[in-house]
């Protein structure tokens, strides 16, 4: 398996694999300031809840290193800027809060030592994410049987995380264990993360993948080409409701109608027990031009109104299980999620 890492920290600079350019070009973007880091998160240079969290942690470390005056003031300003980029992915806020909490415990220490500790904390968040993803893969691999058809939506692979992936981590782990199966990847309009990123990742690893349009999912379920659905998550509420890429809710309804299990793969850092259910999750509304055009080419009248929510909410009742680094969690999720967070 190829080692794909979308985020690296090099001597105070965050280096991002530019996901806007894939699959046509592999290029990197260097973020040297918190402002540049925030813009890279906002414009999807880096995307995926865990990867956003890792990037934000490095952004906080960068802010500490570059602080011209009061360190805590600089960190508070950086936290506010980073938190304002994307409202749905809870990993973003989780990582920022963890970095702020670490900084508050360092008051009175020499600045150089504080910077070093915060840089190490950000690297620890990154390393922990990769480790959690591998454990998610281990726990989920057995759900994929020989010859199965696995449907996945958007991109929840190494590109969306610190490395290895969540939903695609399950796919990778099963393939590494010797199970042979096929993957159907939805294109995932409007930004085409499935077409551009998931197929690229799996092709890099030699895992058989076939691309379908979003509207084909029901057909392939009906003709027996799909045995299970595995997706990622951007936020999971206390009752098990899941915010994920727009279209996930529709797939969950289709899977239920066809008697197909749907699993969500996500680390505990994506679980937000502070909110009771999915109605409390803020849904990001993105630029209408993402819908009016494909690859920079207009496909709709410029004056036509557009609705472009980036995520939807899949009710817990449609989710067969949540694959976490602490095992496969089952309903009732109010109990299993709480137990997982206490481990």
C-alpha positions in Angstrom: 0.0 0.0 0.0 1.3 3.5 -0.9 1.9 5.9 2.0 -0.3 8.9 1.2 0.0 11.8 3.6 -2.0 15.0 2.8 -0.5 17.0 5.6 3.2 17.5 6.8 4.8 19.9 9.1 8.3 21.0 8.2 10.1 23.6 10.4 7.2 25.8 11.0 5.6 25.4 7.5 2.6 23.2 6.8 2.9 21.4 3.5 -0.4 20.2 2.0 -1.1 17.8 -0.9 -3.4 20.0 -3.0 -6.5 18.0 -3.4 -8.1 20.5 -5.8 -5.6 19.4 -8.5 -6.0 15.6 -8.2 -6.0 13.3 -10.1 -4.6 15.3 -13.0 -1.7 16.8 -11.1 0.2 16.0 -7.8 1.2 19.3 -6.4 1.8 20.7 -2.9 0.9 24.0 -1.3 3.0 25.5 1.5 1.2 27.4 4.3 3.5 29.7 6.1 1.0 31.7 8.1 -2.3 30.9 10.0 -4.1 33.0 7.4 -2.8 30.8 4.6 -3.7 27.7 6.6 -7.3 28.9 7.2 -7.7 29.6 3.5 -6.4 26.2 2.6 -9.1 24.6 4.8 -11.8 26.9 3.4 -11.0 26.3 -0.2 -10.6 22.5 0.0 -6.9 22.3 -0.6 -7.1 20.1 2.5 -10.5 18.4 3.3 -11.9 15.6 5.3 -12.7 16.0 9.0 -9.7 14.3 10.5 -7.3 16.0 8.0 -8.8 19.3 8.8 -8.3 18.7 12.5 -4.6 17.8 12.0 -4.1 20.8 9.8 -5.7 23.1 12.4 -3.4 21.7 15.1 -0.4 22.5 13.0 -1.9 25.9 12.3 -2.0 26.6 16.0 1.6 25.4 16.4 2.6 27.8 13.6 0.8 30.6 15.3 2.7 30.0 18.5 6.0 30.0 16.6 5.2 33.3 14.8 3.5 35.2 17.6 4.9 38.7 17.6 3.7 39.6 21.1 1.5 37.9 23.7 1.5 34.2 22.9 -2.0 33.5 24.3 -3.5 36.4 22.4 -1.9 35.1 19.2 -3.3 31.6 19.9 -6.8 32.9 20.6 -6.8 34.9 17.3 -5.5 31.8 15.4 -8.2 29.6 17.0 -10.9 32.1 16.0 -9.7 32.3 12.4 -9.3 28.5 12.0 -12.7 27.8 13.7 -14.4 30.1 11.2 -13.4 28.1 8.2 -15.8 25.1 8.1 -18.7 24.7 10.7 -19.7 21.0 10.3 -16.5 18.9 10.9 -16.1 18.6 14.7 -12.5 17.4 14.4 -11.6 21.0 13.6 -12.9 22.3 16.9 -11.6 19.3 18.8 -8.1 19.8 17.6 -8.2 23.6 18.3 -9.5 23.1 21.8 -6.9 20.4 22.5 -4.1 22.8 21.4 -5.5 25.7 23.5 -5.9 23.4 26.6 -2.2 22.4 26.2 -1.1 26.0 25.9 -3.0 27.0 29.0 -1.1 24.5 31.0 2.2 26.0 29.9 1.7 29.6 31.2 5.0 30.9 32.7 7.3 28.6 30.6 9.9 30.2 28.3 8.4 30.9 24.9 10.8 28.5 23.1 9.7 25.7 25.3 6.0 26.5 24.8 6.5 26.5 21.0 8.3 23.1 21.1 5.6 21.5 23.3 2.8 22.8 21.0 4.6 21.5 17.9 4.9 18.1 19.6 1.3 18.2 20.6 0.2 18.8 17.0 2.5 16.0 15.8 0.9 13.7 18.4 -2.6 14.6 17.1 -1.3 13.6 13.6 0.3 10.4 14.7 -2.7 9.4 16.9 -5.1 9.9 13.9 -3.1 7.5 11.7 -3.0 5.0 14.5 -6.7 5.3 15.1 -7.4 4.9 11.4 -5.4 1.7 11.3 -7.4 0.4 14.3 -10.6 1.3 12.6 -9.4 -0.7 9.6 -8.6 -3.6 11.8 -12.0 -3.6 13.4 -13.9 -3.2 10.1 -12.0 -5.4 7.8 -14.0 -8.5 8.8 -17.2 -6.9 7.7 -16.1 -7.3 4.0 -16.4 -10.8 2.8 -14.7 -12.5 -0.2 -16.2 -11.4 -3.4 -18.4 -8.6 -1.9 -19.4 -5.4 -3.5 -18.6 -2.4 -1.3 -20.2 1.0 -2.1 -18.5 4.1 -0.7 -19.4 7.8 -1.0 -17.2 10.9 -1.2 -13.6 10.3 0.0 -12.8 9.0 3.5 -9.3 7.8 2.7 -5.8 8.8 3.5 -6.4 12.1 1.8 -9.2 12.9 4.2 -7.2 12.0 7.4 -3.7 12.0 8.8 -3.1 8.9 6.7 -4.6 5.4 5.9 -8.2 6.6 6.1 -11.5 5.7 7.8 -14.0 4.2 5.4 -11.1 3.5 2.9 -9.0 2.4 5.9 -11.5 -0.5 6.3 -11.2 -1.2 2.6 -7.4 -1.1 2.7 -7.2 -3.3 5.8 -9.5 -6.0 4.3 -7.4 -6.0 1.1 -4.2 -6.2 3.1 -5.7 -9.2 4.9 -6.1 -11.0 1.6 -9.8 -10.5 1.0 -10.7 -9.8 -2.6 -13.7 -7.7 -3.4 -14.8 -4.9 -5.6 -15.5 -1.2 -4.8 -18.1 1.0 -6.3 -17.3 4.7 -5.8 -19.9 7.3 -6.3 -18.7 10.4 -8.1 -20.0 12.7 -5.3 -21.3 15.8 -6.9 -20.7 18.7 -6.9 -17.0 18.6 -6.1 -16.4 15.0 -7.3 -14.4 13.8 -4.3 -15.3 10.2 -5.2 -14.4 10.5 -8.8 -11.3 12.5 -8.4 -9.9 11.3 -5.0 -11.3 7.9 -4.0 -10.7 6.3 -7.4 -7.2 7.8 -7.4 -6.3 6.5 -4.0 -7.6 3.0 -4.6 -6.0 2.8 -8.0 -2.7 3.8 -6.4 -3.1 0.8 -4.1 -4.2 -1.6 -6.8 -7.6 -2.1 -5.2 -10.3 -2.8 -7.9 -12.7 0.2 -8.1 -15.4 1.2 -10.5 -16.8 4.7 -10.7 -20.5 5.3 -10.9 -22.6 8.5 -10.9 -24.5 9.3 -7.7 -27.9 8.5 -9.4 -26.8 4.9 -10.2 -26.6 3.7 -6.6 -30.2 2.5 -6.4 -29.8 0.5 -9.7 -26.7 -1.3 -8.5 -28.3 -2.1 -5.2 -31.3 -3.5 -6.9 -29.3 -5.8 -9.2 -27.3 -7.2 -6.4 -24.0 -5.4 -7.0 -23.8 -3.9 -3.5 -23.4 -6.0 -0.3 -22.5 -3.2 2.1 -22.0 0.5 2.2 -19.1 2.1 4.1 -18.8 5.9 4.5 -17.0 8.3 6.7 -18.4 11.1 9.0 -17.8 14.7 9.8 -19.7 14.7 13.1 -21.6 12.1 15.1 -24.3 13.2 17.6 -24.9 11.5 20.9 -27.8 9.5 19.6 -25.8 8.2 16.6 -27.1 10.6 13.9 -24.3 11.3 11.4 -23.3 14.3 9.4 -21.5 13.3 6.3 -21.1 14.4 2.7 -24.3 15.4 1.0 -25.9 12.3 -0.5 -25.1 10.0 2.4 -28.7 10.3 3.8 -30.1 9.2 0.4 -27.8 6.2 0.3 -28.8 5.2 3.8 -32.5 5.2 2.7 -31.7 3.1 -0.4 -29.6 0.7 1.6 -32.4 0.2 4.1 -34.9 -0.4 1.3 -32.7 -3.1 -0.2 -31.7 -4.7 3.0 -28.1 -3.7 2.7 -26.0 -2.8 5.8 -24.6 0.7 6.1 -21.5 1.3 8.3 -20.0 4.6 9.3 -16.2 4.6 9.9 -14.9 7.3 12.2 -12.6 7.9 15.1 -13.9 8.9 18.5 -12.7 12.5 17.8 -15.6 12.8 15.4 -18.1 12.0 18.1 -19.7 15.0 19.6 -21.7 13.9 22.7 -22.4 17.5 23.6 -25.2 17.6 21.0 -28.3 15.3 21.4 -29.0 14.6 17.7 -28.4 15.6 14.1 -30.8 18.6 14.3 -28.1 20.4 16.3 -25.4 20.1 13.7 -24.7 23.2 11.6 -24.7 22.4 7.9 -22.2 24.3 5.8 -23.6 26.0 2.7 -20.9 26.3 0.0 -20.4 28.5 -3.1 -23.1 28.1 -5.8 -20.5 28.0 -8.5 -19.6 24.5 -7.3 -22.9 23.4 -8.7 -23.2 25.7 -11.7 -19.9 24.4 -13.1 -17.8 21.2 -13.4 -14.1 21.5 -13.7 -14.4 25.2 -14.4 -16.9 24.7 -17.2 -20.3 26.2 -16.8 -23.2 23.6 -16.9 -26.1 25.9 -15.8 -27.2 29.5 -16.4 -25.2 31.8 -14.2 -28.4 33.5 -13.0 -30.1 30.3 -11.8 -30.4 30.1 -8.0 -28.5 27.3 -6.3 -28.7 25.4 -3.0 -25.4 23.8 -2.1 -25.4 22.2 1.4 -22.1 20.3 1.8 -23.5 17.8 4.2 -26.7 16.0 5.2 -27.8 14.1 8.3 -28.2 10.3 8.3 -30.5 9.2 11.1 -29.1 6.7 13.5 -31.9 4.2 12.7 -30.4 3.7 9.2 -26.9 3.0 10.5 -26.0 -0.7 11.0 -22.8 0.1 13.0 -20.2 2.7 13.6 -16.7 1.4 13.1 -14.4 3.2 15.6 -10.8 2.6 16.9 -12.5 1.0 19.9 -14.5 -1.5 17.9 -17.8 -1.7 16.0 -20.4 0.2 17.9 -24.0 -1.0 17.7 -27.4 0.5 18.6 -28.5 1.8 21.0 -25.9 4.4 20.1 -26.6 6.6 23.2 -25.1 3.8 25.2 -22.4 2.5 22.9 -21.0 5.9 21.9 -20.8 7.0 25.6 -19.1 3.8 26.5 -16.5 4.2 23.7 -15.7 7.8 24.8 -15.2 6.6 28.4 -12.7 3.8 27.4 
